[in-house]
Amino acid sequence: MPVALLLVDALSPVYVAAGALPAVQSHGRAGFAGPLANMYAYRGIEATLFTGRFPDEHGIWGEFRPAPAARPDRLRDRLAGLMIRVGDTLPSDRLRLDVRYVVARLLQPGHLSMGHLIPAGLLRSFQSSTEAPLWEPGSAGPAVTLFDELRAAGLPYEVVVHPLVRHDGEIPSAVAARARRGDLPAFWYIKFSALDALGHEHGPDPERLAPALAALNGQLERTIAALRAAYGEALDIVVVSDHGMSAVERALDVRPALRATGLQPGRDYLYFLDSTTVRIWCDDPGTCAQLAEALAALPGLRPLDPLARARARIPDDESTGDLLFALDEGAVVFPDFFRRQTRPKGMHGYARVASAAGLPYLAVEPSIAGLLPQGDTLTHADLWAAMRARLGLGAPAAREELRCTSLR
């Protein structure tokens, strides 16, 4: 049976509960509609959705990881660093990001091209956690993706995501145009991206986001209608989010505590500031101990030792750092390596999520719902198993292999 996966980035259960997305609400009415388990990951969530494995197995977790130490020092890299340093003096994050985008296109194609504000002096210390989109061969390393299995089975698939479409408003017409060409795909991956940025800007407030939610609802309705026109009922449609959006109540600036140690980043240690996580790499045990003590004194930061990382199903390797600190839900690191100017009002990527707003959401019809485990919190890996079965690629995996990834 063909399957269409509609992933809505940062679709929160509170938007559906408020009646702002009737297309989603009605879609799951006869099957399953409700929250999924929180997954403590960034880039790794989609990797789990398409491999059925958690980050400690497929190895993809954050957006960035440390780069190999022995990278060649090229003239164009030095020129790029100089341009970024100049751009970082501009008065807004938007202008700083625009400079980095231009630099990446002109001087560093394929290198850290996504939006970030990693300090120029640390740029060469990091690389993207994945080098290719998950639908391309080998994108998840040794882990086998759903797309790998589709290729092996000779089943066609279609991907409708940015930048293949410029914005979400183009998705319904792009889907309809592809469906009219015939030779219908066995699997669609369609991603709506606009809601995530708006949730960061305004928080998970259905009233404040009402115009955007109304636009999204219309886009979902037209996309589903285009798919139904092509397949009739011979298609399973899944609506899911990678994560929700938690309301931000306070900010934590960790830079003064790091500076107070007297240690020099880039020389004594390396660090990365995600909005909800602080990662530190240090070769010297004494340096690590000094930094750990400095950060442990900050309210709302929790160190994650190897046991805590194992419980959260995240890698205990170089990607997560020698020191790893997670923030409590509702707090953000600010400034971080993505924002310097305006504190966000909504955030995701928490190790623990207690609010309904912060959880991911799933709406499926009975054909998929009947393959999902009953009586337990569902995970993205459960959805992978059900889709895989409907596509004829294999039976659902045993439940014990699909454990929840939330920290308890």
C-alpha positions as CSV (number, residue, x, y, z in Angstrom):
1,M,0.0,0.0,0.0
2,P,1.4,3.4,-0.9
3,V,2.1,5.8,2.0
4,A,2.3,9.6,2.1
5,L,4.2,11.1,5.1
6,L,3.3,14.7,5.8
7,L,5.8,16.0,8.3
8,V,4.8,19.4,9.9
9,D,7.9,20.8,11.6
10,A,7.0,21.9,15.2
11,L,3.3,20.9,15.0
12,S,2.3,21.0,18.7
13,P,-0.7,19.2,20.2
14,V,-2.0,22.5,21.6
15,Y,-2.6,23.8,18.1
16,V,-4.8,20.8,17.3
17,A,-6.6,20.9,20.7
18,A,-7.4,24.6,20.1
19,G,-9.3,23.6,16.9
20,A,-6.9,25.6,14.7
21,L,-6.1,22.6,12.4
22,P,-9.3,20.8,11.5
23,A,-7.5,19.1,8.7
24,V,-5.3,17.3,11.2
25,Q,-8.1,16.7,13.7
26,S,-10.4,15.1,11.2
27,H,-7.6,13.0,9.6
28,G,-7.0,11.1,12.8
29,R,-10.5,10.9,14.2
30,A,-11.2,7.3,13.1
31,G,-7.6,6.1,13.7
32,F,-5.1,7.6,16.1
33,A,-4.6,11.3,16.9
34,G,-2.4,12.3,19.8
35,P,1.1,13.1,21.1
36,L,4.2,11.0,20.7
37,A,7.1,10.5,23.1
38,N,9.6,13.4,23.3
39,M,12.9,12.6,21.7
40,Y,16.0,14.4,23.0
41,A,17.6,15.1,19.6
42,Y,17.9,17.7,16.9
43,R,18.8,16.3,13.4
44,G,18.5,12.8,14.9
45,I,14.6,12.8,15.0
46,E,14.2,12.5,11.3
47,A,16.9,9.9,11.2
48,T,14.9,7.8,13.7
49,L,11.7,8.3,11.7
50,F,13.4,6.8,8.6
51,T,15.6,4.1,10.2
52,G,13.5,2.9,13.2
53,R,16.7,3.3,15.3
54,F,17.4,5.8,18.0
55,P,20.4,8.3,17.9
56,D,22.6,6.0,20.0
57,E,22.2,3.4,17.2
58,H,22.2,5.5,14.0
59,G,24.7,8.0,15.4
60,I,22.9,11.2,14.3
61,W,22.0,13.6,17.1
62,G,22.8,17.3,16.8
63,E,23.1,19.6,13.8
64,F,26.9,19.9,14.1
65,R,29.7,17.8,15.5
66,P,33.5,18.3,15.8
67,A,35.4,18.3,12.6
68,P,38.6,16.2,12.1
69,A,41.6,18.0,13.6
70,A,43.8,17.7,10.5
71,R,41.8,19.8,8.0
72,P,43.8,21.6,5.4
73,D,44.2,25.4,6.0
74,R,43.0,26.8,2.6
75,L,43.2,30.4,1.5
76,R,39.5,30.5,0.7
77,D,38.7,29.3,4.2
78,R,40.8,32.1,5.7
79,L,39.0,34.6,3.4
80,A,35.6,33.2,4.4
81,G,36.5,33.6,8.1
82,L,37.5,37.2,7.5
83,M,34.2,38.0,5.7
84,I,32.2,36.3,8.5
85,R,34.0,38.3,11.2
86,V,33.1,41.5,9.3
87,G,29.5,40.3,8.9
88,D,29.2,39.5,12.6
89,T,29.6,43.2,13.3
90,L,26.3,43.9,11.6
91,P,23.4,45.0,13.8
92,S,20.9,42.1,13.3
93,D,21.0,38.3,13.3
94,R,19.2,38.3,9.9
95,L,22.0,40.3,8.3
96,R,24.7,38.2,9.9
97,L,23.0,35.0,8.6
98,D,22.7,36.5,5.2
99,V,26.5,37.1,5.1
100,R,27.1,33.6,6.1
101,Y,24.8,32.3,3.4
102,V,26.6,34.2,0.7
103,V,30.0,33.1,2.0
104,A,28.9,29.5,2.1
105,R,27.6,29.7,-1.5
106,L,30.7,31.5,-2.9
107,L,33.6,30.2,-0.9
108,Q,32.6,27.1,1.1
109,P,30.0,25.1,-0.9
110,G,28.6,22.2,1.2
111,H,30.3,23.4,4.4
112,L,28.1,24.4,7.3
113,S,25.6,26.0,4.9
114,M,22.6,26.0,7.2
115,G,21.7,29.0,9.4
116,H,24.0,29.4,12.3
117,L,26.1,31.9,14.2
118,I,29.0,29.8,15.2
119,P,31.8,32.2,16.2
120,A,34.1,32.8,13.3
121,G,37.1,31.6,15.3
122,L,35.5,28.2,15.9
123,L,34.0,27.6,12.4
124,R,36.7,25.2,11.2
125,S,36.2,23.2,14.4
126,F,32.8,21.9,13.4
127,Q,31.1,20.1,10.5
128,S,27.5,19.1,9.7
129,S,26.3,16.0,11.4
130,T,25.1,14.6,8.1
131,E,26.6,15.2,4.7
132,A,23.6,14.3,2.6
133,P,19.8,14.4,2.9
134,L,18.4,11.2,4.4
135,W,16.8,10.1,1.1
136,E,20.1,9.8,-0.6
137,P,22.2,6.6,-0.5
138,G,24.5,6.3,2.5
139,S,23.1,9.4,4.2
140,A,22.8,7.6,7.6
141,G,26.1,5.8,7.5
142,P,25.7,2.1,8.2
143,A,22.1,2.5,9.2
144,V,19.6,1.5,6.5
145,T,16.9,4.1,5.8
146,L,13.4,3.6,4.5
147,F,14.6,5.2,1.3
148,D,17.4,2.6,1.0
149,E,14.8,-0.2,1.4
150,L,12.5,1.4,-1.2
151,R,15.4,1.6,-3.7
152,A,16.3,-2.0,-3.1
153,A,12.7,-3.1,-3.6
154,G,12.4,-1.0,-6.8
155,L,9.7,1.2,-5.3
156,P,9.7,4.8,-6.5
157,Y,9.4,7.7,-3.9
158,E,8.9,11.4,-4.1
159,V,10.4,14.1,-1.8
160,V,8.7,17.5,-1.5
161,V,10.8,19.6,0.8
162,H,12.6,23.0,0.9
163,P,14.6,24.0,-1.2
164,L,12.9,21.8,-3.8
165,V,9.9,24.0,-3.0
166,R,10.6,27.6,-2.0
167,H,7.9,27.8,0.7
168,D,5.1,25.8,2.1
169,G,2.5,27.5,-0.1
170,E,4.0,25.8,-3.1
171,I,3.6,22.3,-1.7
172,P,-0.1,21.5,-2.8
173,S,0.6,22.5,-6.4
174,A,3.9,20.7,-6.5
175,V,2.2,17.5,-5.2
176,A,-0.7,17.9,-7.7
177,A,1.7,18.5,-10.6
178,R,3.8,15.4,-9.7
179,A,0.7,13.2,-9.3
180,R,-0.6,14.3,-12.8
181,R,2.6,13.0,-14.4
182,G,1.5,9.4,-13.6
183,D,3.8,6.5,-12.5
184,L,2.7,7.3,-8.9
185,P,5.3,6.9,-6.2
186,A,4.9,4.2,-3.5
187,F,6.1,6.7,-0.9
188,W,5.9,10.5,-0.5
189,Y,7.9,12.5,2.0
190,I,6.3,16.0,2.2
191,K,7.6,18.5,4.8
192,F,5.9,21.7,5.9
193,S,8.6,23.9,7.5
194,A,7.2,27.4,8.2
195,L,5.6,26.7,11.6
196,D,8.9,26.1,13.3
197,A,10.3,29.6,12.9
198,L,7.0,31.2,13.9
199,G,6.9,29.1,17.0
200,H,10.3,30.2,18.0
201,E,9.4,33.8,17.3
202,H,6.0,33.9,19.0
203,G,5.8,30.9,21.3
204,P,3.2,28.1,21.1
205,D,0.2,30.4,21.2
206,P,-2.6,29.3,18.9
207,E,-4.2,32.7,19.0
208,R,-1.0,34.6,18.1
209,L,-0.3,32.0,15.4
210,A,-3.9,31.9,14.1
211,P,-3.2,33.3,10.6
212,A,-0.2,30.9,10.1
213,L,-2.2,28.0,11.4
214,A,-5.1,28.8,9.1
215,A,-2.7,29.0,6.1
216,L,-1.2,25.7,7.1
217,N,-4.6,24.0,7.5
218,G,-5.5,25.1,3.9
219,Q,-2.2,23.8,2.6
220,L,-2.7,20.4,4.3
221,E,-6.3,20.2,3.0
222,R,-5.2,20.9,-0.6
223,T,-2.3,18.5,-0.4
224,I,-4.4,15.7,1.0
225,A,-7.1,16.4,-1.7
226,A,-4.4,16.3,-4.4
227,L,-3.2,12.9,-3.1
228,R,-6.7,11.5,-2.8
229,A,-7.5,12.7,-6.4
230,A,-4.6,10.6,-7.6
231,Y,-4.9,7.5,-5.5
232,G,-8.4,7.5,-4.1
233,E,-8.5,5.4,-0.9
234,A,-5.5,3.3,-2.1
235,L,-3.1,5.5,-0.1
236,D,-2.2,5.8,3.6
237,I,-1.7,9.4,4.7
238,V,0.3,10.1,7.8
239,V,0.5,13.6,9.5
240,V,3.3,13.8,12.1
241,S,5.6,16.4,13.7
242,D,9.2,15.9,14.7
243,H,8.7,17.8,17.9
244,G,6.4,20.3,19.6
245,M,7.1,23.8,20.8
246,S,7.6,24.6,24.5
247,A,7.0,28.1,25.9
248,V,10.2,29.9,26.9
249,E,10.1,31.6,30.3
250,R,13.8,32.5,31.0
251,A,17.2,32.7,29.4
252,L,20.6,31.6,30.6
253,D,23.8,33.2,29.4
254,V,26.6,30.7,30.1
255,R,29.4,32.8,28.6
256,P,30.3,34.7,31.8
257,A,30.7,31.4,33.7
258,L,33.0,30.1,30.9
259,R,35.0,33.3,30.8
260,A,35.4,33.3,34.6
261,T,37.4,30.1,34.3
262,G,40.2,32.0,32.5
263,L,40.3,29.2,29.9
264,Q,40.5,30.0,26.2
265,P,38.0,28.4,23.8
266,G,39.6,27.1,20.7
267,R,42.9,26.6,22.7
268,D,42.0,25.0,26.0
269,Y,38.6,23.6,25.1
270,L,35.9,23.6,22.4
271,Y,32.2,24.3,23.1
272,F,28.9,24.4,21.2
273,L,25.8,26.3,22.5
274,D,22.6,24.8,21.2
275,S,19.5,26.5,22.6
276,T,18.8,23.7,25.1
277,T,22.2,22.0,25.4
278,V,25.8,22.9,26.2
279,R,28.5,20.6,24.8
280,I,32.1,20.9,25.8
281,W,35.2,19.0,24.5
282,C,38.5,19.1,26.4
283,D,41.5,16.9,26.3
284,D,42.8,17.7,29.8
285,P,40.9,16.2,32.7
286,G,41.7,19.2,34.9
287,T,40.2,21.5,32.3
288,C,37.1,19.4,32.1
289,A,36.7,19.4,35.9
290,Q,37.1,23.2,36.0
291,L,34.5,23.8,33.3
292,A,32.1,21.2,34.8
293,E,32.3,23.0,38.2
294,A,31.6,26.4,36.6
295,L,28.6,25.2,34.7
296,A,27.2,23.1,37.5
297,A,26.7,26.3,39.5
298,L,24.2,27.7,37.0
299,P,20.5,27.1,37.7
300,G,18.6,25.0,35.3
301,L,21.6,23.2,33.8
302,R,21.8,19.4,34.4
303,P,24.9,17.4,33.6
304,L,24.2,14.2,31.7
305,D,26.7,11.4,32.5
306,P,27.0,8.2,30.4
307,L,24.1,6.5,32.2
308,A,21.8,9.5,31.6
309,R,22.9,9.6,27.9
310,A,22.1,5.9,27.6
311,R,18.7,6.3,29.1
312,A,18.0,9.1,26.7
313,R,19.2,6.9,23.8
314,I,21.7,9.5,22.6
315,P,25.2,8.7,21.5
316,D,27.9,8.6,24.1
317,D,30.6,9.6,21.7
318,E,32.4,12.7,20.4
319,S,29.3,14.2,18.9
320,T,27.7,14.8,22.4
321,G,30.9,16.1,24.0
322,D,33.1,15.2,27.0
323,L,30.7,17.4,29.0
324,L,27.0,17.6,28.2
325,F,24.5,19.8,30.0
326,A,20.8,19.9,29.3
327,L,18.5,22.7,30.2
328,D,15.1,22.4,31.9
329,E,12.1,22.9,29.7
330,G,11.2,26.5,29.5
331,A,14.8,27.8,29.7
332,V,17.1,28.5,26.8
333,V,20.8,29.3,26.4
334,F,20.9,32.8,25.1
335,P,22.9,34.0,23.3
336,D,23.7,30.7,21.6
337,F,25.2,29.7,18.3
338,F,22.0,30.4,16.4
339,R,20.6,33.6,18.0
340,R,22.4,36.7,19.4
341,Q,19.8,39.4,19.1
342,T,16.3,38.3,20.2
343,R,15.5,35.7,22.8
344,P,13.1,33.1,21.4
345,K,9.6,32.7,22.9
346,G,9.3,29.0,21.9
347,M,11.9,26.2,21.8
348,H,12.2,22.4,21.4
349,G,15.1,20.0,21.9
350,Y,14.6,19.5,25.6
351,A,15.8,16.3,27.4
352,R,12.6,16.3,29.5
353,V,9.2,17.6,28.3
354,A,6.3,17.9,30.8
355,S,4.1,20.3,28.8
356,A,1.6,19.2,26.2
357,A,2.8,22.0,23.9
358,G,6.4,20.5,23.8
359,L,5.4,17.0,22.5
360,P,5.3,15.9,18.9
361,Y,2.0,15.0,17.4
362,L,0.7,12.1,15.2
363,A,-2.6,11.7,13.2
364,V,-3.2,8.6,11.2
365,E,-6.0,6.7,9.7
366,P,-7.2,3.2,10.9
367,S,-5.0,1.3,8.5
368,I,-1.9,2.7,10.1
369,A,-3.3,3.0,13.6
370,G,-4.0,-0.7,13.7
371,L,-0.3,-1.4,13.3
372,L,0.7,0.8,16.2
373,P,1.4,-0.6,19.7
374,Q,-1.6,-0.2,22.1
375,G,-1.5,1.1,25.6
376,D,1.9,2.8,25.7
377,T,3.5,6.0,24.7
378,L,4.2,5.9,21.0
379,T,7.5,6.8,19.4
380,H,8.7,7.9,16.0
381,A,10.2,4.4,15.7
382,D,6.8,2.9,16.1
383,L,5.6,4.9,13.2
384,W,8.5,3.8,11.1
385,A,7.6,0.2,11.7
386,A,4.0,0.7,10.8
387,M,4.8,2.6,7.6
388,R,7.4,-0.1,6.6
389,A,4.8,-2.8,7.1
390,R,2.2,-0.9,5.0
391,L,4.8,-0.5,2.2
392,G,5.3,-4.2,2.2
393,L,8.9,-3.9,3.4
394,G,8.5,-6.1,6.4
395,A,6.5,-6.7,9.6
396,P,6.7,-4.3,12.5
397,A,9.7,-4.7,14.8
398,A,9.3,-6.1,18.2
399,R,8.0,-3.6,20.8
400,E,11.0,-4.0,23.0
401,E,13.2,-2.6,20.3
402,L,11.2,0.6,20.1
403,R,11.8,2.1,23.5
404,C,10.7,5.6,24.5
405,T,13.6,8.1,24.5
406,S,12.4,10.7,27.1
407,L,14.5,11.1,30.2
408,R,12.5,10.1,33.3
